Amino acid sequence: MASLTDLTDRVERLLLRHDEILRTNLLLQVQLTAITQERDSLRSRLNAARARVDALLERLPVDAPKDEQP
């Protein structure tokens, strides 16, 4: 049977590990928030660029005259 000291040491190690996991989880949450914001920003920029390209395509003539060579 484990002595009281051994049991106390194990509980202290578990508490330390628990604190480490909580800190890691918090850091991961912060990273996830930052990456989510970056993704949303990039998506917004992509949509704006797509809209600009679509507007430029709308300005192109439908049937451009072809140069005829004799």
MOPAC internal coordinates of N, CA, C and O (Angstrom, degrees):
PM7 1SCF
backbone

  N    0.0000 0     0.00 0     0.00 0    0    0    0
  C    1.4481 1     0.00 0     0.00 0    1    0    0
  C    1.5297 1   109.66 1     0.00 0    2    1    0
  O    1.2310 1   121.23 1   -38.64 1    3    2    1
  N    1.2992 1   115.26 1   141.36 1    3    2    1
  C    1.4567 1   119.84 1  -178.02 1    5    3    2
  C    1.5195 1   109.84 1   -70.08 1    6    5    3
  O    1.2310 1   122.04 1   -39.88 1    7    6    5
  N    1.3044 1   113.70 1   140.12 1    7    6    5
  C    1.4657 1   117.27 1   177.89 1    9    7    6
  C    1.5160 1   109.13 1   -75.36 1   10    9    7
  O    1.2310 1   121.48 1   -14.43 1   11   10    9
  N    1.2811 1   114.78 1   165.57 1   11   10    9
  C    1.4623 1   120.78 1  -179.66 1   13   11   10
  C    1.5311 1   110.87 1   -61.39 1   14   13   11
  O    1.2310 1   120.56 1   142.98 1   15   14   13
  N    1.3340 1   116.54 1   -37.02 1   15   14   13
  C    1.4676 1   121.13 1   178.92 1   17   15   14
  C    1.5253 1   110.35 1   -64.52 1   18   17   15
  O    1.2310 1   120.54 1   135.67 1   19   18   17
  N    1.3273 1   116.57 1   -44.33 1   19   18   17
  C    1.4644 1   120.40 1   178.53 1   21   19   18
  C    1.5289 1   110.94 1   -62.07 1   22   21   19
  O    1.2310 1   121.48 1   137.03 1   23   22   21
  N    1.2899 1   114.78 1   -42.97 1   23   22   21
  C    1.4621 1   119.77 1   179.41 1   25   23   22
  C    1.5302 1   110.97 1   -64.18 1   26   25   23
  O    1.2310 1   120.51 1   138.00 1   27   26   25
  N    1.3074 1   116.62 1   -42.00 1   27   26   25
  C    1.4677 1   121.61 1   177.45 1   29   27   26
  C    1.5256 1   110.78 1   -61.66 1   30   29   27
  O    1.2310 1   120.47 1   136.88 1   31   30   29
  N    1.3334 1   116.72 1   -43.12 1   31   30   29
  C    1.4642 1   120.95 1   178.59 1   33   31   30
  C    1.5280 1   111.26 1   -62.23 1   34   33   31
  O    1.2310 1   120.88 1   137.63 1   35   34   33
  N    1.3066 1   115.93 1   -42.37 1   35   34   33
  C    1.4729 1   119.57 1   179.49 1   37   35   34
  C    1.5241 1   111.04 1   -64.26 1   38   37   35
  O    1.2310 1   120.63 1   137.44 1   39   38   37
  N    1.3188 1   116.39 1   -42.56 1   39   38   37
  C    1.4663 1   120.04 1   179.32 1   41   39   38
  C    1.5235 1   110.07 1   -64.14 1   42   41   39
  O    1.2310 1   119.78 1   138.59 1   43   42   41
  N    1.3184 1   118.02 1   -41.41 1   43   42   41
  C    1.4696 1   120.99 1   178.33 1   45   43   42
  C    1.5278 1   111.15 1   -63.48 1   46   45   43
  O    1.2310 1   120.45 1   139.24 1   47   46   45
  N    1.3412 1   116.75 1   -40.76 1   47   46   45
  C    1.4646 1   119.75 1   177.27 1   49   47   46
  C    1.5291 1   110.78 1   -65.00 1   50   49   47
  O    1.2310 1   120.29 1   140.21 1   51   50   49
  N    1.3098 1   117.06 1   -39.79 1   51   50   49
  C    1.4653 1   120.83 1   177.19 1   53   51   50
  C    1.5246 1   111.28 1   -63.31 1   54   53   51
  O    1.2310 1   120.61 1   138.80 1   55   54   53
  N    1.3202 1   116.44 1   -41.20 1   55   54   53
  C    1.4669 1   119.58 1   178.21 1   57   55   54
  C    1.5259 1   111.42 1   -64.92 1   58   57   55
  O    1.2310 1   120.65 1   139.28 1   59   58   57
  N    1.3316 1   116.35 1   -40.72 1   59   58   57
  C    1.4695 1   119.84 1   176.82 1   61   59   58
  C    1.5224 1   110.75 1   -62.85 1   62   61   59
  O    1.2310 1   120.99 1   135.35 1   63   62   61
  N    1.3225 1   115.72 1   -44.65 1   63   62   61
  C    1.4666 1   119.88 1   178.68 1   65   63   62
  C    1.5277 1   110.60 1   -62.41 1   66   65   63
  O    1.2310 1   120.54 1   139.75 1   67   66   65
  N    1.3038 1   116.58 1   -40.25 1   67   66   65
  C    1.4666 1   121.21 1   177.73 1   69   67   66
  C    1.5266 1   110.23 1   -60.29 1   70   69   67
  O    1.2310 1   120.17 1   134.66 1   71   70   69
  N    1.3243 1   117.27 1   -45.34 1   71   70   69
  C    1.4719 1   120.91 1   177.92 1   73   71   70
  C    1.5223 1   111.59 1   -61.86 1   74   73   71
  O    1.2310 1   120.49 1   139.56 1   75   74   73
  N    1.3427 1   116.67 1   -40.44 1   75   74   73
  C    1.4661 1   120.38 1   177.87 1   77   75   74
  C    1.5181 1   110.74 1   -62.73 1   78   77   75
  O    1.2310 1   120.35 1   137.61 1   79   78   77
  N    1.3023 1   116.93 1   -42.39 1   79   78   77
  C    1.4661 1   121.16 1  -179.85 1   81   79   78
  C    1.5261 1   110.25 1   -65.74 1   82   81   79
  O    1.2310 1   120.27 1   140.37 1   83   82   81
  N    1.3281 1   117.08 1   -39.63 1   83   82   81
  C    1.4683 1   119.70 1   177.64 1   85   83   82
  C    1.5284 1   110.89 1   -62.98 1   86   85   83
  O    1.2310 1   120.31 1   136.88 1   87   86   85
  N    1.3356 1   117.01 1   -43.12 1   87   86   85
  C    1.4739 1   119.97 1   178.67 1   89   87   86
  C    1.5267 1   111.04 1   -64.61 1   90   89   87
  O    1.2310 1   120.83 1   137.39 1   91   90   89
  N    1.3256 1   116.02 1   -42.61 1   91   90   89
  C    1.4642 1   120.17 1   178.22 1   93   91   90
  C    1.5247 1   110.51 1   -61.90 1   94   93   91
  O    1.2310 1   120.59 1   136.48 1   95   94   93
  N    1.3024 1   116.48 1   -43.52 1   95   94   93
  C    1.4633 1   121.08 1   179.19 1   97   95   94
  C    1.5276 1   110.73 1   -60.88 1   98   97   95
  O    1.2310 1   120.56 1   136.93 1   99   98   97
  N    1.3219 1   116.53 1   -43.07 1   99   98   97
  C    1.4650 1   120.02 1   178.91 1  101   99   98
  C    1.5228 1   110.96 1   -62.91 1  102  101   99
  O    1.2310 1   120.31 1   136.19 1  103  102  101
  N    1.3314 1   117.02 1   -43.81 1  103  102  101
  C    1.4649 1   120.20 1   177.65 1  105  103  102
  C    1.5233 1   111.20 1   -61.79 1  106  105  103
  O    1.2310 1   120.49 1   138.88 1  107  106  105
  N    1.3161 1   116.67 1   -41.12 1  107  106  105
  C    1.4615 1   119.84 1   178.80 1  109  107  106
  C    1.5231 1   111.53 1   -65.50 1  110  109  107
  O    1.2310 1   120.23 1   142.95 1  111  110  109
  N    1.3061 1   117.16 1   -37.05 1  111  110  109
  C    1.4622 1   120.46 1   177.24 1  113  111  110
  C    1.5303 1   110.78 1   -64.66 1  114  113  111
  O    1.2310 1   120.53 1   139.45 1  115  114  113
  N    1.3355 1   116.60 1   -40.55 1  115  114  113
  C    1.4636 1   120.72 1   178.08 1  117  115  114
  C    1.5257 1   109.74 1   -63.86 1  118  117  115
  O    1.2310 1   120.53 1   135.45 1  119  118  117
  N    1.3325 1   116.60 1   -44.55 1  119  118  117
  C    1.4641 1   120.34 1   178.57 1  121  119  118
  C    1.5224 1   111.24 1   -62.65 1  122  121  119
  O    1.2310 1   120.61 1   137.47 1  123  122  121
  N    1.3119 1   116.43 1   -42.53 1  123  122  121
  C    1.4585 1   120.31 1   179.47 1  125  123  122
  C    1.5171 1   111.21 1   -61.57 1  126  125  123
  O    1.2310 1   120.36 1   138.03 1  127  126  125
  N    1.3230 1   116.92 1   -41.97 1  127  126  125
  C    1.4627 1   120.78 1   178.03 1  129  127  126
  C    1.5239 1   110.65 1   -61.90 1  130  129  127
  O    1.2310 1   120.58 1   135.00 1  131  130  129
  N    1.3269 1   116.49 1   -45.00 1  131  130  129
  C    1.4654 1   120.30 1  -179.75 1  133  131  130
  C    1.5267 1   111.10 1   -64.23 1  134  133  131
  O    1.2310 1   120.31 1   136.69 1  135  134  133
  N    1.3113 1   117.00 1   -43.31 1  135  134  133
  C    1.4614 1   120.59 1  -179.31 1  137  135  134
  C    1.5253 1   110.81 1   -67.80 1  138  137  135
  O    1.2310 1   120.43 1   142.65 1  139  138  137
  N    1.3082 1   116.78 1   -37.35 1  139  138  137
  C    1.4686 1   120.47 1   177.65 1  141  139  138
  C    1.5209 1   110.40 1   -64.09 1  142  141  139
  O    1.2310 1   120.33 1   137.76 1  143  142  141
  N    1.3294 1   116.97 1   -42.24 1  143  142  141
  C    1.4636 1   120.13 1   177.89 1  145  143  142
  C    1.5196 1   110.78 1   -65.42 1  146  145  143
  O    1.2310 1   120.27 1   139.31 1  147  146  145
  N    1.3309 1   117.09 1   -40.69 1  147  146  145
  C    1.4619 1   120.20 1   178.07 1  149  147  146
  C    1.5268 1   110.88 1   -63.37 1  150  149  147
  O    1.2310 1   120.54 1   136.83 1  151  150  149
  N    1.3357 1   116.57 1   -43.17 1  151  150  149
  C    1.4597 1   120.71 1   177.76 1  153  151  150
  C    1.5200 1   111.24 1   -59.83 1  154  153  151
  O    1.2310 1   120.59 1   135.24 1  155  154  153
  N    1.3221 1   116.48 1   -44.76 1  155  154  153
  C    1.4599 1   120.29 1   180.00 1  157  155  154
  C    1.5234 1   111.19 1   -63.90 1  158  157  155
  O    1.2310 1   120.78 1   140.78 1  159  158  157
  N    1.3314 1   116.11 1   -39.22 1  159  158  157
  C    1.4643 1   120.26 1   177.75 1  161  159  158
  C    1.5223 1   110.80 1   -64.62 1  162  161  159
  O    1.2310 1   120.41 1   134.73 1  163  162  161
  N    1.3248 1   116.83 1   -45.27 1  163  162  161
  C    1.4649 1   120.42 1   178.81 1  165  163  162
  C    1.5253 1   111.52 1   -63.89 1  166  165  163
  O    1.2310 1   120.62 1   141.44 1  167  166  165
  N    1.3204 1   116.42 1   -38.56 1  167  166  165
  C    1.4651 1   120.16 1   178.00 1  169  167  166
  C    1.5277 1   110.28 1   -63.71 1  170  169  167
  O    1.2310 1   120.83 1   139.39 1  171  170  169
  N    1.3241 1   116.01 1   -40.61 1  171  170  169
  C    1.4593 1   120.29 1   178.89 1  173  171  170
  C    1.5343 1   110.56 1   -65.03 1  174  173  171
  O    1.2310 1   120.68 1   136.27 1  175  174  173
  N    1.3262 1   116.30 1   -43.73 1  175  174  173
  C    1.4698 1   119.86 1   178.05 1  177  175  174
  C    1.5202 1   111.17 1   -63.06 1  178  177  175
  O    1.2310 1   120.50 1   140.36 1  179  178  177
  N    1.3308 1   116.65 1   -39.64 1  179  178  177
  C    1.4580 1   120.58 1   178.22 1  181  179  178
  C    1.5197 1   110.90 1   -63.02 1  182  181  179
  O    1.2310 1   120.44 1   135.81 1  183  182  181
  N    1.3167 1   116.76 1   -44.19 1  183  182  181
  C    1.4659 1   120.02 1   178.77 1  185  183  182
  C    1.5233 1   111.36 1   -63.31 1  186  185  183
  O    1.2310 1   120.21 1   140.62 1  187  186  185
  N    1.3294 1   117.21 1   -39.38 1  187  186  185
  C    1.4657 1   120.32 1   177.96 1  189  187  186
  C    1.5274 1   110.42 1   -65.06 1  190  189  187
  O    1.2310 1   120.38 1   137.33 1  191  190  189
  N    1.3227 1   116.88 1   -42.67 1  191  190  189
  C    1.4708 1   120.39 1   178.93 1  193  191  190
  C    1.5240 1   110.03 1   -64.83 1  194  193  191
  O    1.2310 1   120.62 1   138.87 1  195  194  193
  N    1.3171 1   116.41 1   -41.13 1  195  194  193
  C    1.4662 1   120.39 1   178.55 1  197  195  194
  C    1.5278 1   110.50 1   -61.50 1  198  197  195
  O    1.2310 1   120.55 1   139.10 1  199  198  197
  N    1.3241 1   116.55 1   -40.90 1  199  198  197
  C    1.4645 1   120.46 1   178.97 1  201  199  198
  C    1.5269 1   110.51 1   -64.79 1  202  201  199
  O    1.2310 1   120.35 1   140.28 1  203  202  201
  N    1.3310 1   116.93 1   -39.72 1  203  202  201
  C    1.4732 1   119.67 1   178.18 1  205  203  202
  C    1.5293 1   110.99 1   -64.74 1  206  205  203
  O    1.2310 1   120.32 1   137.76 1  207  206  205
  N    1.3248 1   116.99 1   -42.24 1  207  206  205
  C    1.4670 1   120.70 1   178.62 1  209  207  206
  C    1.5285 1   109.75 1   -64.11 1  210  209  207
  O    1.2310 1   120.38 1   136.71 1  211  210  209
  N    1.3161 1   116.88 1   -43.29 1  211  210  209
  C    1.4689 1   119.99 1   178.36 1  213  211  210
  C    1.5259 1   110.85 1   -61.10 1  214  213  211
  O    1.2310 1   120.26 1   139.54 1  215  214  213
  N    1.3262 1   117.10 1   -40.46 1  215  214  213
  C    1.4693 1   120.51 1   178.89 1  217  215  214
  C    1.5267 1   110.61 1   -64.83 1  218  217  215
  O    1.2310 1   120.37 1   140.36 1  219  218  217
  N    1.3305 1   116.89 1   -39.64 1  219  218  217
  C    1.4702 1   119.98 1   177.98 1  221  219  218
  C    1.5324 1   110.49 1   -66.66 1  222  221  219
  O    1.2310 1   120.54 1   140.46 1  223  222  221
  N    1.3234 1   116.58 1   -39.54 1  223  222  221
  C    1.4655 1   119.57 1   179.00 1  225  223  222
  C    1.5234 1   110.99 1   -64.68 1  226  225  223
  O    1.2310 1   120.23 1   144.84 1  227  226  225
  N    1.3214 1   117.16 1   -35.16 1  227  226  225
  C    1.4699 1   121.01 1   178.20 1  229  227  226
  C    1.5259 1   111.01 1   -64.72 1  230  229  227
  O    1.2310 1   120.42 1   151.07 1  231  230  229
  N    1.3148 1   116.80 1   -28.93 1  231  230  229
  C    1.4648 1   120.46 1  -178.40 1  233  231  230
  C    1.5202 1   112.88 1   -79.82 1  234  233  231
  O    1.2310 1   119.85 1   163.85 1  235  234  233
  N    1.3240 1   117.89 1   -16.15 1  235  234  233
  C    1.4657 1   120.68 1   179.91 1  237  235  234
  C    1.5253 1   109.41 1   -70.95 1  238  237  235
  O    1.2310 1   120.49 1   -37.06 1  239  238  237
  N    1.3276 1   116.66 1   142.94 1  239  238  237
  C    1.4631 1   118.81 1   176.72 1  241  239  238
  C    1.5321 1   110.21 1   -65.83 1  242  241  239
  O    1.2310 1   121.48 1   -32.40 1  243  242  241
  N    1.3233 1   114.78 1   147.60 1  243  242  241
  C    1.4629 1   119.59 1  -177.78 1  245  243  242
  C    1.5218 1   110.43 1   -71.79 1  246  245  243
  O    1.2310 1   120.19 1   128.88 1  247  246  245
  N    1.3258 1   117.25 1   -51.12 1  247  246  245
  C    1.4588 1   121.77 1   179.73 1  249  247  246
  C    1.5213 1   108.47 1  -116.42 1  250  249  247
  O    1.2310 1   120.44 1   -87.39 1  251  250  249
  N    1.2819 1   116.76 1    92.61 1  251  250  249
  C    1.4612 1   120.67 1   178.79 1  253  251  250
  C    1.5256 1   108.03 1   -74.98 1  254  253  251
  O    1.2310 1   120.75 1   -44.78 1  255  254  253
  N    1.3227 1   116.18 1   135.22 1  255  254  253
  C    1.4835 1   117.90 1   178.78 1  257  255  254
  C    1.5176 1   110.49 1   -66.47 1  258  257  255
  O    1.2310 1   121.73 1   -40.69 1  259  258  257
  N    1.3534 1   114.30 1   139.31 1  259  258  257
  C    1.4692 1   119.88 1  -179.70 1  261  259  258
  C    1.5173 1   108.55 1   -93.12 1  262  261  259
  O    1.2310 1   121.15 1   -38.42 1  263  262  261
  N    1.3003 1   115.40 1   141.58 1  263  262  261
  C    1.4632 1   119.68 1   175.80 1  265  263  262
  C    1.5216 1   108.35 1   -73.39 1  266  265  263
  O    1.2310 1   121.60 1   -55.80 1  267  266  265
  N    1.3316 1   114.55 1   124.20 1  267  266  265
  C    1.4672 1   118.68 1   178.80 1  269  267  266
  C    1.5072 1   109.46 1   -97.42 1  270  269  267
  O    1.2310 1   121.32 1   -46.30 1  271  270  269
  N    1.2925 1   115.08 1   133.70 1  271  270  269
  C    1.4548 1   120.13 1   177.61 1  273  271  270
  C    1.5176 1   108.04 1  -108.86 1  274  273  271
  O    1.2310 1   120.67 1   -48.03 1  275  274  273
  N    1.3651 1   116.32 1   131.97 1  275  274  273
  C    1.4848 1   118.95 1  -178.82 1  277  275  274
  C    1.4921 1   113.77 1   -71.37 1  278  277  275
  O    1.2310 1   120.10 1   180.00 1  279  278  277

